[in-house]
């Protein structure tokens, strides 16, 4: 099995994110933009690139459940089972954040969107970074998500600090978003 976290291109992108940069990387269905979720300046730059309101919140993408364990404390066995049945995979869950994440990540919500990815490059980037990373579709607000490096460059030209090469995961739609407390689908796949 390939250890993507040790890939030099992924290690470089992780280093750029730790230094406050914004990078693009392939995900399960579309290209994503990512940065260090604890760096307010990086997150606000990413939001500005997308022309996205900070009130909407962002997804935290992880390589495994251990990376987001602090956000899962307090969940009951049934809630943890819901998560483990869909992860790693294309389901993003809205989990109560209990003030454990900054508002530039949660937006105006009392929950935070989290996903444990099954895309090997995205998971490798999260591992190389050393924790969950911001994940949002690579597109200006109101435009279709980038599905190719060409579209990515058309949208963002040289505004990104790095682009991690690699194929998309082959899914047709961005991840399904579900509310953990109710189980309801917020955005279908």
SULDA-V944595 format. One record per residue. PHI is phi in whole degrees, 0 to 359 (NA if undefined). NEAR is the number of other ideal C-beta (glycine too) atoms within 10 Angstrom. Layout:
phi=PHI near=NEAR
phi=PHI near=NEAR
This chain:
phi=NA near=4
phi=284 near=9
phi=267 near=11
phi=296 near=22
phi=295 near=18
phi=265 near=11
phi=296 near=20
phi=302 near=7
phi=292 near=18
phi=288 near=28
phi=299 near=16
phi=297 near=14
phi=298 near=27
phi=297 near=26
phi=297 near=13
phi=297 near=20
phi=294 near=27
phi=298 near=15
phi=273 near=11
phi=100 near=15
phi=275 near=20
phi=245 near=24
phi=235 near=24
phi=250 near=24
phi=206 near=27
phi=284 near=25
phi=234 near=32
phi=300 near=22
phi=229 near=20
phi=220 near=24
phi=287 near=24
phi=244 near=29
phi=250 near=27
phi=217 near=32
phi=198 near=28
phi=286 near=24
phi=293 near=24
phi=270 near=14
phi=259 near=20
phi=302 near=15
phi=296 near=11
phi=295 near=23
phi=296 near=22
phi=293 near=13
phi=294 near=17
phi=300 near=23
phi=298 near=22
phi=294 near=12
phi=301 near=20
phi=272 near=21
phi=56 near=11
phi=254 near=20
phi=291 near=11
phi=295 near=17
phi=293 near=10
phi=285 near=15
phi=77 near=22
phi=225 near=26
phi=270 near=27
phi=259 near=27
phi=253 near=30
phi=234 near=26
phi=277 near=27
phi=201 near=15
phi=294 near=16
phi=300 near=11
phi=296 near=21
phi=247 near=23
phi=309 near=10
phi=302 near=13
phi=280 near=22
phi=261 near=17
phi=297 near=8
phi=95 near=10
phi=282 near=16
phi=276 near=8
phi=298 near=7
phi=295 near=9
phi=296 near=17
phi=296 near=13
phi=294 near=11
phi=305 near=18
phi=296 near=20
phi=294 near=11
phi=287 near=9
phi=248 near=18
phi=242 near=20
phi=291 near=19
phi=169 near=16
phi=273 near=20
phi=262 near=18
phi=259 near=25
phi=249 near=28
phi=270 near=22
phi=245 near=23
phi=305 near=17
phi=266 near=21
phi=47 near=13
phi=62 near=9
phi=265 near=15
phi=232 near=21
phi=288 near=14
phi=297 near=14
phi=290 near=20
phi=261 near=22
phi=279 near=22
phi=67 near=17
phi=264 near=10
phi=252 near=15
phi=269 near=10
phi=235 near=20
phi=234 near=25
phi=275 near=26
phi=227 near=25
phi=215 near=28
phi=261 near=25
phi=281 near=28
phi=253 near=17
phi=279 near=28
phi=298 near=21
phi=285 near=23
phi=297 near=28
phi=295 near=22
phi=297 near=26
phi=295 near=32
phi=296 near=30
phi=297 near=19
phi=296 near=24
phi=291 near=27
phi=100 near=14
phi=170 near=16
phi=296 near=27
phi=237 near=29
phi=293 near=25
phi=222 near=27
phi=216 near=25
phi=300 near=20
phi=274 near=26
phi=194 near=22
phi=293 near=13
phi=310 near=10
phi=88 near=8
phi=255 near=14
phi=293 near=11
phi=301 near=18
phi=293 near=24
phi=243 near=17
phi=213 near=11
phi=301 near=14
phi=298 near=9
phi=296 near=17
phi=302 near=22
phi=291 near=15
phi=297 near=11
phi=288 near=21
phi=240 near=20
phi=43 near=8
phi=257 near=6
phi=282 near=11
phi=269 near=19
phi=275 near=17
phi=193 near=18
phi=231 near=18
phi=277 near=24
phi=287 near=13
phi=150 near=21
phi=277 near=9
phi=290 near=18
phi=281 near=17
phi=95 near=8
phi=281 near=16
phi=274 near=10
phi=239 near=13
phi=302 near=20
phi=302 near=25
phi=290 near=17
phi=245 near=18
phi=233 near=22
phi=274 near=14
phi=293 near=19
phi=291 near=14
phi=261 near=9
phi=81 near=11
phi=291 near=10
phi=279 near=12
phi=267 near=14
phi=220 near=12
phi=284 near=9
phi=271 near=16
